[in-house]
Amino acid sequence: MPGDLKALILVGGFGTRLRPLTLTYPKPLVPFANKAIILHLVENLVKAGVKHIVLAVNYRPEVMIAVLKKYEEQYGITITFSVENEPLGTAGPLALARDILGKDDAPFFVLNSDVTCSYPFQELRDFHTAHGGEGTLMVTKVDEPSKYGVVLTVPGQSTIDRFVEKPKEYVGNRINAGIYIFNPSVLNRIEVKPTSIESEVFPAMAKDRQLHSMDLEGFWMDIGQPKDYLTGTCLYLSYLTACKSTELADPAKHEAVTAGNVIIHPSAKVDPSASIGPNVVVGPNCTVGKGARLQRCVLLDGARIKDHAFVQSSIIGWSSTVGKWARVEGTTVLGDDVNIKDEVFINGASVLPHKSVSNSILEPSIVMVRPEFPLCPSSTRSAWAASSTSTSERQRRRRLT
């Protein structure tokens, strides 16, 4: 294959759909199954032979640079940031990175950053090479195609015939999964301006019979908002179980694991009388107390679940605490350093960083930060900058102030 395989990952902006988690870390660095979202993509792209990855962002990426520099060294690849002065949609970033993506004849992947699946990049690469067309998009089957743009192929072929946006009558059930591979010639179709690859580039390629589809086997989920992040976590954990992955906690070694599909980081401290599972991720440096009950939830670095607390269908942010006999459920998301007091009930709340909650919240709501932590772009950048330090260092700084 001529030249080195490359990939462009569409990162986008501030990750507002995943707040309050993205007030502490940029979305690509938010953990998913105890690993940064972006790292899942990087590892699997490397397995497919990718040597150069471009991250398309439309804000200054200082926080990500230090982390991703380590990935460069670890995996022997090059990671380049392509920063947009204005949002360029889903196609414009390809043209902006033309010097890298089009420097030789090797194809390149294009991925949305907040999709989880089995990451079959090697299979996609081989399929694309075999059919010889200009591009291939991965499609996934859905139960309700009327909510999406449906991909229709030429009967008996992988060649895409046309797209039907939110069809009122059933025409098919395959939709765009946000994972593509192209020959560099596709760059001749795109200018450096705001452009939608889905509505402007793909229809032209289909008309020329240069766009093919490949079925994505197994699970797929856009994890860009909390409820889908949790669903994606469940799907990913089930996938690990099917693969008999060693990442999963062994119930024989973890007495607290009472149901399947659980990841417990080696540094976490879990009382054996706790009950964990199904579908739980316990992150680094977490503490789970006596009699605590965890179901379908994620604990991020340094989270603390006190004795007899109950957490279900929720995300507990970095260094946050759930008090004794407290109950947290209903897709609640706690940001960084949130303290839920003892015996408090939280149902469906989004609690922004550094908040202490002493009263129950019975209906889904947003719990705003204190005045010294205003929600604005400058504070967001400050939070991101602080996130480059360790949990213990951030705690020490707050004590000093």
C-alpha positions as CSV (number, residue, x, y, z in Angstrom):
1,M,0.0,0.0,0.0
2,P,1.6,3.3,-1.1
3,G,2.4,5.7,1.8
4,D,1.4,5.5,5.4
5,L,-2.2,5.2,6.5
6,K,-3.6,8.4,8.2
7,A,-6.7,9.3,10.2
8,L,-8.6,12.5,11.0
9,I,-10.7,12.6,14.1
10,L,-13.4,15.2,14.3
11,V,-13.2,16.5,17.8
12,G,-15.2,19.8,17.5
13,G,-15.8,22.3,20.2
14,F,-16.3,22.4,24.0
15,G,-18.4,19.2,24.3
16,T,-21.4,21.0,25.8
17,R,-23.6,17.9,25.5
18,L,-21.4,16.1,28.0
19,R,-21.4,18.8,30.6
20,P,-20.6,19.0,33.5
21,L,-17.8,16.5,32.8
22,T,-16.4,18.7,30.0
23,L,-16.0,21.6,32.4
24,T,-13.0,19.7,33.8
25,Y,-11.6,17.9,30.8
26,P,-12.0,18.4,27.0
27,K,-14.3,15.7,25.7
28,P,-11.6,13.5,24.1
29,L,-9.9,13.1,27.4
30,V,-13.1,12.2,29.4
31,P,-12.6,8.6,30.5
32,F,-14.7,5.9,29.0
33,A,-14.3,2.5,30.6
34,N,-11.3,3.9,32.5
35,K,-9.6,5.1,29.3
36,A,-9.8,8.4,27.6
37,I,-12.4,8.4,24.8
38,I,-9.7,9.4,22.3
39,L,-7.4,6.6,23.4
40,H,-9.9,3.9,22.4
41,L,-9.7,5.3,18.8
42,V,-5.9,5.8,18.8
43,E,-5.2,2.2,20.0
44,N,-7.4,0.7,17.3
45,L,-6.2,3.0,14.6
46,V,-2.7,1.9,15.4
47,K,-3.7,-1.8,15.1
48,A,-5.0,-0.9,11.6
49,G,-1.6,0.5,10.6
50,V,-2.2,4.2,11.0
51,K,1.0,6.2,11.4
52,H,-0.3,9.8,11.5
53,I,-3.5,11.1,13.3
54,V,-4.9,14.6,12.8
55,L,-7.2,16.0,15.5
56,A,-9.6,18.6,14.0
57,V,-10.6,21.0,16.8
58,N,-12.0,24.6,16.8
59,Y,-10.5,25.8,20.1
60,R,-7.0,26.0,21.5
61,P,-5.9,22.4,22.4
62,E,-3.2,23.1,25.0
63,V,-4.6,20.7,27.6
64,M,-4.7,17.8,25.1
65,I,-1.2,18.4,23.7
66,A,0.7,17.1,26.8
67,V,-1.5,14.0,27.1
68,L,-1.4,13.1,23.5
69,K,2.4,13.7,23.3
70,K,2.6,10.6,25.6
71,Y,0.5,8.7,23.1
72,E,2.8,9.6,20.3
73,E,5.8,8.2,22.2
74,Q,3.9,5.1,23.4
75,Y,2.6,4.1,20.0
76,G,5.2,5.4,17.7
77,I,2.9,7.7,15.8
78,T,2.5,11.3,14.9
79,I,-0.4,13.4,16.2
80,T,-1.1,16.7,14.7
81,F,-3.7,19.3,15.7
82,S,-5.6,21.1,13.0
83,V,-7.2,24.2,14.6
84,E,-10.1,25.9,12.8
85,N,-10.5,29.6,13.1
86,E,-14.2,29.1,12.5
87,P,-16.3,25.8,12.7
88,L,-15.9,24.1,9.3
89,G,-18.6,21.4,9.7
90,T,-17.8,17.7,9.1
91,A,-16.1,18.1,5.7
92,G,-14.2,21.4,5.9
93,P,-11.6,20.0,8.3
94,L,-10.5,17.5,5.7
95,A,-9.7,20.3,3.3
96,L,-7.9,22.2,6.1
97,A,-5.7,19.1,6.7
98,R,-5.1,18.6,2.9
99,D,-1.3,18.8,3.2
100,I,-1.2,15.8,5.5
101,L,-4.1,13.7,4.3
102,G,-3.3,14.2,0.6
103,K,0.5,14.0,0.7
104,D,0.6,10.5,-0.9
105,D,-1.8,7.9,-2.3
106,A,-2.6,6.1,1.0
107,P,-6.2,6.2,2.1
108,F,-7.2,7.9,5.4
109,F,-9.8,7.3,8.0
110,V,-12.3,9.9,9.2
111,L,-14.0,9.4,12.6
112,N,-16.3,11.2,14.9
113,S,-14.6,11.3,18.3
114,D,-17.6,10.4,20.5
115,V,-18.6,7.0,18.9
116,T,-18.0,3.7,20.6
117,C,-18.2,0.3,18.8
118,S,-16.0,-2.7,18.3
119,Y,-13.6,-0.4,16.2
120,P,-13.2,-2.7,13.2
121,F,-10.8,-0.4,11.4
122,Q,-8.7,-3.2,10.0
123,E,-11.7,-4.8,8.4
124,L,-12.8,-1.5,7.0
125,R,-9.4,-0.8,5.5
126,D,-9.3,-4.2,3.8
127,F,-12.9,-3.8,2.5
128,H,-12.1,-0.4,1.1
129,T,-9.0,-1.5,-0.7
130,A,-10.8,-4.5,-2.2
131,H,-13.7,-2.5,-3.9
132,G,-11.5,0.2,-5.3
133,G,-13.9,3.1,-4.9
134,E,-13.2,6.5,-3.6
135,G,-14.8,6.1,-0.2
136,T,-16.4,3.7,2.2
137,L,-18.7,4.6,5.1
138,M,-19.6,2.2,7.9
139,V,-23.3,1.7,8.5
140,T,-25.2,0.3,11.4
141,K,-28.7,-1.1,11.7
142,V,-31.2,0.7,13.9
143,D,-34.7,-0.2,15.1
144,E,-36.3,3.2,14.3
145,P,-34.8,4.4,11.0
146,S,-37.4,7.2,10.8
147,K,-35.2,9.2,13.2
148,Y,-32.1,9.1,10.9
149,G,-30.8,9.5,7.4
150,V,-31.0,6.0,5.8
151,V,-28.4,4.6,3.5
152,L,-29.6,2.8,0.4
153,T,-27.3,0.7,-1.7
154,V,-27.6,-0.7,-5.3
155,P,-29.4,-4.1,-5.0
156,G,-26.9,-6.8,-4.4
157,Q,-23.9,-4.5,-4.2
158,S,-22.1,-2.4,-1.6
159,T,-22.3,0.7,-3.8
160,I,-24.4,3.4,-2.2
161,D,-27.3,4.5,-4.4
162,R,-28.8,7.4,-2.4
163,F,-29.7,8.7,1.1
164,V,-33.2,9.2,2.5
165,E,-33.5,11.6,5.4
166,K,-35.9,10.6,8.1
167,P,-38.1,8.5,5.9
168,K,-41.8,8.4,6.9
169,E,-42.2,5.0,5.3
170,Y,-39.8,2.1,5.7
171,V,-37.1,2.0,3.0
172,G,-34.2,0.5,5.0
173,N,-32.7,0.4,8.5
174,R,-29.0,1.1,7.8
175,I,-27.7,4.5,9.0
176,N,-24.3,6.3,8.9
177,A,-22.1,5.2,11.8
178,G,-19.7,8.2,11.6
179,I,-16.7,6.0,10.5
180,Y,-15.3,6.5,7.0
181,I,-12.2,5.8,4.9
182,F,-11.3,7.7,1.7
183,N,-8.8,7.9,-1.0
184,P,-7.0,11.3,-1.1
185,S,-8.9,12.1,-4.4
186,V,-12.0,13.0,-2.2
187,L,-10.2,16.2,-1.2
188,N,-10.8,17.5,-4.7
189,R,-14.5,17.6,-3.8
190,I,-14.0,19.8,-0.6
191,E,-13.0,23.4,0.0
192,V,-11.8,25.1,3.2
193,K,-15.2,26.4,4.2
194,P,-18.1,25.2,6.4
195,T,-19.3,22.1,4.6
196,S,-21.4,19.0,5.6
197,I,-19.8,15.8,4.5
198,E,-23.2,14.0,5.0
199,S,-25.4,16.4,3.0
200,E,-23.0,17.9,0.5
201,V,-20.1,15.5,-0.2
202,F,-21.7,12.0,0.1
203,P,-24.6,12.6,-2.3
204,A,-22.2,13.7,-5.0
205,M,-20.0,10.7,-4.4
206,A,-23.0,8.4,-4.5
207,K,-24.1,9.9,-7.8
208,D,-20.7,9.1,-9.2
209,R,-20.9,5.5,-7.8
210,Q,-17.8,6.2,-5.8
211,L,-19.1,5.6,-2.3
212,H,-19.6,2.1,-0.8
213,S,-21.0,0.9,2.6
214,M,-19.8,-1.7,5.0
215,D,-22.0,-3.2,7.7
216,L,-20.8,-2.6,11.3
217,E,-21.3,-5.9,13.1
218,G,-22.1,-5.7,16.8
219,F,-22.8,-2.6,18.9
220,W,-22.6,1.1,18.2
221,M,-23.4,4.2,20.2
222,D,-22.8,7.9,20.1
223,I,-21.6,8.6,23.7
224,G,-21.7,12.4,23.4
225,Q,-24.3,13.0,26.1
226,P,-24.7,11.4,29.5
227,K,-27.6,9.0,28.9
228,D,-25.9,7.7,25.8
229,Y,-22.6,7.6,27.5
230,L,-24.1,5.2,30.1
231,T,-25.8,3.1,27.4
232,G,-22.6,3.0,25.5
233,T,-20.7,1.9,28.6
234,C,-23.2,-1.0,29.0
235,L,-22.8,-2.1,25.4
236,Y,-19.0,-1.9,25.6
237,L,-18.9,-3.9,28.9
238,S,-21.1,-6.6,27.3
239,Y,-18.7,-6.6,24.3
240,L,-15.8,-7.2,26.7
241,T,-17.6,-10.0,28.3
242,A,-18.3,-11.6,24.9
243,C,-14.6,-11.3,24.1
244,K,-13.7,-12.7,27.6
245,S,-11.5,-9.7,28.2
246,T,-9.1,-9.6,31.1
247,E,-10.1,-6.0,31.7
248,L,-13.2,-7.2,33.5
249,A,-13.2,-7.8,37.2
250,D,-13.0,-11.5,38.2
251,P,-15.7,-12.2,40.8
252,A,-13.4,-14.9,42.3
253,K,-11.0,-12.1,43.2
254,H,-13.6,-9.3,43.9
255,E,-16.1,-10.5,46.5
256,A,-18.2,-7.3,46.0
257,V,-18.9,-8.1,42.3
258,T,-22.4,-9.7,42.5
259,A,-23.4,-9.4,38.8
260,G,-21.4,-9.3,35.5
261,N,-19.9,-6.7,33.2
262,V,-17.8,-4.8,35.8
263,I,-14.4,-3.1,35.6
264,I,-12.6,-2.2,38.8
265,H,-9.3,-0.3,38.5
266,P,-6.4,-2.0,40.5
267,S,-5.9,1.1,42.6
268,A,-9.6,1.3,43.7
269,K,-10.5,0.2,47.3
270,V,-13.8,-1.7,47.5
271,D,-15.2,-3.1,50.7
272,P,-16.1,-6.8,50.2
273,S,-19.5,-6.2,51.7
274,A,-20.5,-3.8,48.8
275,S,-22.6,-5.1,45.9
276,I,-21.4,-4.1,42.5
277,G,-23.0,-4.9,39.1
278,P,-24.2,-5.2,36.5
279,N,-22.5,-2.7,34.2
280,V,-20.3,-0.7,36.5
281,V,-16.9,1.0,35.9
282,V,-14.9,1.8,39.1
283,G,-12.1,4.2,38.2
284,P,-8.6,4.8,39.6
285,N,-8.3,5.7,43.3
286,C,-12.0,5.2,44.0
287,T,-13.3,4.1,47.4
288,V,-16.5,2.0,47.8
289,G,-17.7,1.6,51.4
290,K,-19.5,-1.0,53.4
291,G,-22.8,-2.2,52.0
292,A,-22.7,0.3,49.1
293,R,-24.7,-0.8,46.0
294,L,-23.6,0.1,42.5
295,Q,-25.6,-0.6,39.3
296,R,-25.2,0.7,35.8
297,C,-22.9,3.5,36.8
298,V,-19.4,5.0,36.3
299,L,-17.1,6.3,39.0
300,L,-14.3,8.5,37.8
301,D,-10.9,9.0,39.4
302,G,-11.0,9.6,43.1
303,A,-14.7,9.2,43.5
304,R,-15.8,8.1,47.0
305,I,-19.0,6.1,47.7
306,K,-19.6,6.0,51.4
307,D,-21.2,3.2,53.5
308,H,-24.6,1.9,52.3
309,A,-25.0,4.5,49.5
310,F,-26.9,3.5,46.4
311,V,-25.8,4.6,42.9
312,Q,-27.6,3.6,39.8
313,S,-27.6,4.9,36.1
314,S,-25.3,7.8,37.1
315,I,-21.8,9.2,36.5
316,I,-19.9,10.2,39.7
317,G,-17.2,12.8,38.7
318,W,-13.6,13.1,39.8
319,S,-13.0,13.4,43.6
320,S,-16.8,13.5,44.2
321,T,-18.4,12.0,47.3
322,V,-21.7,10.3,47.8
323,G,-22.6,10.2,51.5
324,K,-23.7,7.4,53.7
325,W,-27.2,6.1,52.9
326,A,-27.5,8.6,50.0
327,R,-29.3,7.5,46.8
328,V,-28.2,8.8,43.4
329,E,-30.0,7.7,40.3
330,G,-31.9,8.8,37.1
331,T,-28.9,9.7,34.9
332,T,-27.5,12.0,37.5
333,V,-24.0,13.4,36.6
334,L,-21.8,14.8,39.3
335,G,-19.0,17.1,38.1
336,D,-15.5,17.4,39.6
337,D,-15.3,17.6,43.4
338,V,-19.1,17.4,44.2
339,N,-20.2,16.4,47.7
340,I,-23.5,14.7,48.2
341,K,-24.3,14.7,51.9
342,D,-25.5,11.8,53.9
343,E,-29.1,10.4,53.4
344,V,-29.7,12.7,50.4
345,F,-31.7,11.5,47.4
346,I,-30.6,12.8,43.9
347,N,-32.8,12.0,40.9
348,G,-31.6,13.0,37.4
349,A,-29.5,16.1,38.4
350,S,-26.5,17.5,36.7
351,V,-24.3,19.0,39.4
352,L,-21.6,21.3,38.3
353,P,-18.1,21.2,39.8
354,H,-17.3,22.1,43.4
355,K,-20.9,22.0,44.7
356,S,-22.1,20.6,48.0
357,V,-25.6,19.2,48.0
358,S,-27.3,18.8,51.3
359,N,-31.0,18.7,50.2
360,S,-32.7,16.1,48.1
361,I,-33.3,16.8,44.4
362,L,-36.4,14.9,43.3
363,E,-36.8,16.1,39.7
364,P,-34.1,16.3,36.9
365,S,-32.4,19.7,37.2
366,I,-29.1,21.5,36.8
367,V,-27.4,22.4,40.0
368,M,-25.2,25.5,39.2
369,V,-21.8,26.2,40.6
370,R,-21.1,28.7,43.3
371,P,-20.4,32.3,42.2
372,E,-16.6,31.8,42.6
373,F,-16.9,29.2,39.8
374,P,-18.9,31.1,37.1
375,L,-19.9,29.2,34.0
376,C,-18.2,31.0,31.2
377,P,-15.5,30.2,28.6
378,S,-12.8,31.7,30.7
379,S,-13.7,29.5,33.7
380,T,-13.9,26.5,31.4
381,R,-10.4,27.1,30.2
382,S,-9.2,27.5,33.7
383,A,-10.9,24.2,34.7
384,W,-9.2,22.5,31.8
385,A,-5.9,23.9,32.8
386,A,-6.4,22.7,36.4
387,S,-7.2,19.2,35.1
388,S,-3.7,18.7,33.8
389,T,-2.6,18.4,37.4
390,S,-3.2,15.4,39.6
391,T,-6.3,14.9,41.8
392,S,-4.3,15.3,44.9
393,E,-2.7,18.5,43.6
394,R,-6.0,20.1,42.8
395,Q,-7.3,19.2,46.3
396,R,-4.2,20.7,47.8
397,R,-4.7,24.0,45.9
398,R,-8.3,24.2,47.0
399,R,-7.2,23.8,50.6
400,L,-4.7,26.6,50.2
401,T,-7.3,28.9,48.8
